[in-house]
C-alpha cells in the first residue's frame, strides 16, 4: 500500500537517510521515496500508517500528514 507523509525538519541528505532508515526498521522491504524540498515521504509498505509515522517521529522529525 502506498502511503504519503508530510515530514518537516528534513534539511539535508543525512535527514533523508535517517527518515528512510527509520521506515526500514519498521519494514525492511519498504520502498521509500523522499522529496525533501516538498517535505514529502512516499512509502510503499503493508505496515500500519501509525507505525511508520511513529518511527519517523522517534527519529526526531514532525509528521504533519
Buried (B, 14 or more C-beta within 10 A) or exposed (E): EEBEBEBEBBEEEEBBEBBBEBBBEBBEEBEBEBEBEEBBBEBEBEBEBEEBBBBBEEBEBEBEE
